[in-house]
Structure formats: C-alpha cells, structure tokens
Amino acid sequence: KNAQRVFKPVEEPNVHYGSWRPFQMGFILMSIAGIIDENDVSRENVDLIFFPTGGGKTEAYLGLAAFTIALRRLTDQNHNGVDVVMRYTLRLLTIQQFERSAALIAALESMRRRDPRLGTAPISIGVWLGSATTPNSIKNALKDFRDAIKSPADAGNRFLVSRCPSCGAQIGLGKKVGWVGVQENKATKSIIFVCPDHNCEFSYESKPLPIFVIDEEVYSQRPTFLLATVDKFARLAWVPEARSIFNLGPSGERQGLPPALIIQDELHLISGPLGSMVGLYEPVIQELATYERDGKRVRPKVVASTATTRRY
C-alpha cells in the first residue's frame, strides 16, 4: 500500500503528443544495448536506418540521441561536454533539421532544470559550419549582428534561429518589441538567443536558449549535441581548439568522456572524391572518439541513415 501511494503516477494532461512508428521504436530498442554497454559488439558496426524520404528517420535517431544524453547525465551528474555528433554531407544541413534538433535539446534542457539528477551543466546544441553559413568568431558575429541592426532588409539569417525551439515564437534581431531574440550580451561580449514570449522559460537573458552557432563558442562551451558538415572536420588539422569537440583539453588531456554517439545523415552521398576525403579523416575522428577503460578500447556508437541504397 505504501508503494502504491508513493509511486502513484501523475495524471497526464489531455493533449496529443504524437506517436512513434513501429520502425522508429524498433530501431531505438535495437540500439539501446550498444549505447548502454561499452563492450557491446554492435559498436564495431555501423547501424544503418534505411527508410524512404519523409518516413521518420530523423525522429528515430533523435530519439536515440535523447536516450544517450539522458543516460550520460544520469550516470555522471558532473558530466559536461559533447555527447552526440550529427554529421551532414557538405551543405545539406537544412534549417528544418536544425530546428528539429534544437526542439529536442530545448525539451531536454527544460527537463534538466526541473530534475537535479540530470546535472548542473545546461544541455545545449551547437552548429559547426563554414563561415559562409555562420560566423566562425565572436568578433565576426558581433559585426554581423551590428550590420544587421543597421540594415535589416539586407541581413541574411547568419544565426540560423528564426523561432523559439521551445514555444515557436518568432525570433528576430535586436530589442525592439516583437523582435527580441538574437541579442548582444554586453557582459560576455557575445551573442545570445532569448525567446520574445515572456511566458516561455527561455525568455530570460540570465537563462537564454542553449544554442551556440559561433565556432569559438562551440570550442569553449562544448555543446551536448553538435551538428556539423563532414567537410568541417578538416579544421581538426588547422584549429587546435577543435579537439574540445572530443572533450580533450589544451594539452590533449581528457576532460570527460568523448562523444558516445556519432550520426551520419545521407550516407549514400559519402562516395566518389568526397568519400575519399572523408575517409582520410575518419580514422582520426574514430581515434579521438575512442577511450580506454579497464584496458579495453571503447569506440563510439555509429549510426547512419539513407533513403536509397541503390548503386551507392
């Protein structure tokens, strides 16, 4: 009777949350052992999600990413660093894909703020892209921001965020009514994202949206979930700070476990000359994401997705 009274479930609100498709649940359940067990044989393989376009592959591996992040936090409340790396082929990372990933991270961060078991460090998302898409330095980001304030009509969306990933409110530049969102933080001398809806928990400058789109901040903040394009990993040879993506410190020391999950989207496009170049960096990426425990080498879990396996 005491157990029934203590563990009585809270009544769920009467709203529609959506539903999982059987293949999505099957994929997540199939992959859980490889995430939990560091020595699971599946870590030696690449698990491929093969399903037609629009069928829900993204949601399947985002579900696995959420499980991975939550598990890391529940087993080590002091953990802080990149847990999941999601890679896209060249410039095929779309705003929609970023928004879906950001919505997941905002939901996880909202849970973390209410549940001390998920640690004290924010659960965050970062993007690691070329300078043609996002600013690579804080200096350039502030210049882009100030230029956009002066000439809004000529400004492109250099900061990717156009709506709040938590509540959906439109986000713009500056501090005008209805345009609060992308702001210059005078204290940190950087860019922050604040929801304009004061009913949203991410509407406070002291607790902004956990989003990082500037390379320098990706290196310093080590976001929990990192979106990148495969060509960006060439920066590993030129930018020493990029080692922080694998939770390595300035001298190469481990500052935490490396990413546990690597997701490769549109696998069939890793072919031809691009495939050759990606193949040169792949052993380095695998090595940086591998660590030793009890004398055994522990690899990351690798997942890939594609809508076509014909002639690839």
Buried (B, 14 or more C-beta within 10 A) or exposed (E): EEEEEEEEEEEEEEEEEEEEEEBBEEBBEEBBEBBBEBEBEBBEEEBBBBBEEEBBBBBBBBBBBBBBBBBBBEEEBEBBBBBBBBBBBEEEBEEEBBBBBBBBBBBBBBBBBEEEEBBEBBBBBBBBBBEEBBBBEBEBBBEBBEEBBEEEEEBEBBBBBBBBBBBEBBBBBBBEEEBBBBBBEEEEEBBBBBBBBEEBBBBEEEEBBBBBBBBBBBBEBBBBBBBBBBBBBBBBEEBEEBBBBBBBEEEEEEBBBBBBBBBBBBBBBBEEEBBEBBEEBBEEBEEBBBBEEEEEEBBBBBBBBBBEEEEE
